[in-house]
């Protein structure tokens, strides 16, 4: 099994995510015809996956610099 992609973590990466440890999508750089092909996969242990999800959701929920006409990053 693959190790967790968080720095200095050698636990098994039991969760697979398209989000990097910083919480962003990272393009593969290849021609892609689907979301699955377009973005890199990362592996996380249970603890770091939970930490990543909490960080991402907290960032999404913050109302800083957002108004009613805020465009979602996936709309571009």
Backbone bond lengths (Angstrom), bond angles and torsions (degrees), N, CA, C in turn:
res aa  C-N    CA-C-N  psi(-1)  N-CA   C-N-CA  omega(-1)  CA-C   N-CA-C  phi
1 X - - - 1.451 - - 1.536 109.00 -
2 X 1.311 116.49 150.80 1.453 123.64 -176.96 1.530 110.33 -79.05
3 X 1.343 115.68 147.92 1.465 120.44 177.91 1.522 111.39 -78.15
4 X 1.307 115.42 157.87 1.461 123.23 176.53 1.529 109.47 -59.82
5 X 1.334 116.98 138.95 1.467 121.76 -178.74 1.527 114.03 -81.52
6 X 1.337 118.37 -3.34 1.463 119.70 175.43 1.521 108.35 -70.48
7 X 1.323 115.00 142.27 1.458 121.08 -178.89 1.524 110.61 -59.67
8 X 1.317 116.12 135.71 1.469 123.95 177.43 1.522 114.01 64.54
9 X 1.333 118.20 22.76 1.464 121.09 175.56 1.519 107.96 -114.24
10 X 1.311 116.63 124.95 1.461 120.62 -179.28 1.531 112.14 -110.28
11 X 1.348 116.66 12.01 1.466 120.32 176.91 1.526 110.07 -69.72
12 X 1.315 116.26 162.35 1.460 121.00 178.26 1.524 110.49 -69.41
13 X 1.323 115.71 136.67 1.458 121.51 178.20 1.513 110.44 -85.07
14 X 1.308 117.04 89.30 1.463 122.24 -175.57 1.527 112.89 -86.02
15 X 1.335 117.51 -18.82 1.470 122.27 179.30 1.523 109.00 -108.25
16 X 1.328 116.63 137.42 1.456 121.96 177.73 1.525 108.01 -111.01
17 X 1.337 115.62 133.88 1.454 120.93 -177.86 1.520 109.53 -141.79
18 X 1.327 116.56 156.08 1.468 121.53 173.20 1.518 110.78 -90.46
19 X 1.327 117.71 -3.96 1.460 121.61 179.56 1.524 110.50 -89.80
20 X 1.334 115.80 134.30 1.457 121.32 177.35 1.529 109.22 -72.61
21 X 1.332 118.26 168.95 1.466 120.27 176.87 1.536 112.85 -57.89
22 X 1.335 117.57 -21.85 1.461 121.35 176.71 1.524 111.73 -86.37
23 X 1.330 117.61 -6.46 1.461 121.57 176.53 1.513 114.87 91.62
24 X 1.328 117.76 24.03 1.460 121.27 -178.53 1.524 111.09 -124.48
25 X 1.332 115.86 156.62 1.456 120.95 172.43 1.522 108.62 -77.29
26 X 1.337 116.90 138.85 1.456 121.68 179.86 1.525 107.63 -121.26
27 X 1.325 115.95 119.82 1.465 120.79 -177.93 1.529 110.84 -67.81
28 X 1.333 115.69 147.71 1.455 120.74 177.46 1.522 111.13 -78.22
29 X 1.326 116.80 -24.03 1.459 120.51 -177.99 1.521 112.92 87.39
30 X 1.320 116.17 -1.08 1.464 121.19 179.27 1.522 109.61 -96.37
31 X 1.335 115.32 157.70 1.461 117.98 171.15 1.517 106.98 -64.12
32 X 1.301 115.94 131.14 1.460 118.90 -175.18 1.518 109.95 -133.88
33 X 1.306 114.41 142.96 1.455 120.92 178.84 1.516 111.75 -111.77
34 X 1.336 116.46 2.83 1.456 120.18 178.37 1.524 109.21 -149.58
35 X 1.312 115.64 162.24 1.459 122.37 176.95 1.527 110.20 -58.02
36 X 1.313 116.69 -41.18 1.464 121.68 -177.49 1.517 111.88 -62.00
37 X 1.327 117.10 -36.56 1.459 121.21 -179.52 1.523 112.17 -82.28
38 X 1.325 117.30 -24.62 1.461 121.42 -172.33 1.528 113.93 -78.90
39 X 1.332 117.11 -26.67 1.459 119.45 -173.64 1.513 112.42 -122.94
40 X 1.328 114.68 145.11 1.451 122.76 -179.41 1.526 112.15 -66.27
41 X 1.312 116.66 150.65 1.465 122.40 176.57 1.522 109.72 -100.36
42 X 1.316 115.91 142.86 1.457 122.24 176.92 1.522 108.48 -125.60
43 X 1.317 116.51 150.81 1.465 122.68 179.58 1.518 109.07 -113.92
44 X 1.341 115.96 138.19 1.459 121.30 -178.68 1.518 111.03 -136.25
45 X 1.332 114.81 147.77 1.455 119.91 169.89 1.536 106.32 -75.15
46 X 1.307 117.55 166.40 1.472 120.90 -177.57 1.524 112.30 -57.66
47 X 1.324 117.00 -42.54 1.467 121.01 -177.39 1.533 111.59 -63.73
48 X 1.329 116.96 -47.71 1.463 119.38 -177.81 1.530 112.42 -73.42
49 X 1.323 117.82 -28.77 1.463 119.85 175.74 1.529 109.46 -66.36
50 X 1.303 117.75 -43.16 1.470 121.57 177.72 1.523 110.67 -63.00
51 X 1.315 116.70 -41.80 1.462 121.49 178.34 1.528 110.62 -63.37
52 X 1.333 117.31 -43.79 1.461 122.04 178.64 1.525 111.09 -61.21
53 X 1.326 117.19 -46.83 1.464 120.83 -178.80 1.537 111.18 -63.41
54 X 1.322 117.16 -39.83 1.469 120.25 178.23 1.524 110.27 -63.78
55 X 1.316 117.15 -42.69 1.467 121.49 179.92 1.522 111.30 -63.67
56 X 1.326 116.81 -45.52 1.466 121.11 -179.16 1.522 110.41 -64.91
57 X 1.326 118.22 -47.06 1.466 120.38 -179.12 1.518 112.00 -64.43
58 X 1.318 117.53 -36.66 1.470 120.09 176.90 1.525 110.64 -64.57
59 X 1.330 116.78 -39.41 1.461 120.70 178.84 1.523 110.70 -67.09
60 X 1.320 118.22 -39.78 1.458 122.50 -179.70 1.521 110.98 -68.14
61 X 1.306 117.94 -37.78 1.462 122.49 -176.58 1.517 113.99 -74.17
62 X 1.329 118.04 -22.77 1.462 120.03 -178.35 1.522 109.87 -62.79
63 X 1.313 116.46 137.49 1.457 120.77 -177.15 1.530 112.64 -91.71
64 X 1.322 118.14 3.39 1.461 121.51 179.77 1.524 110.76 -59.48
65 X 1.317 116.02 132.86 1.471 123.40 175.84 1.521 113.75 58.16
66 X 1.305 118.07 27.27 1.459 120.89 177.63 1.523 108.30 -122.31
67 X 1.314 115.26 142.25 1.456 120.33 172.56 1.515 107.58 -138.59
68 X 1.306 118.27 -172.72 1.466 121.49 -174.45 1.523 114.22 -63.48
69 X 1.330 118.12 -24.53 1.462 118.96 -178.19 1.532 111.77 -101.41
70 X 1.323 116.45 23.60 1.449 120.95 177.47 1.534 110.95 -65.51
71 X 1.324 117.48 128.45 1.460 121.81 -178.29 1.519 109.67 -92.66
72 X 1.316 115.76 132.49 1.464 120.31 177.78 1.528 109.35 -68.16
73 X 1.343 117.80 144.30 1.472 120.33 -178.73 1.532 112.39 -60.73
74 X 1.308 117.79 -25.19 1.467 120.20 -179.36 1.521 112.24 -79.54
75 X 1.324 117.88 -8.79 1.460 121.25 -179.01 1.521 112.42 -79.41
76 X 1.315 116.33 -13.44 1.466 120.67 -175.82 1.516 110.83 -90.27
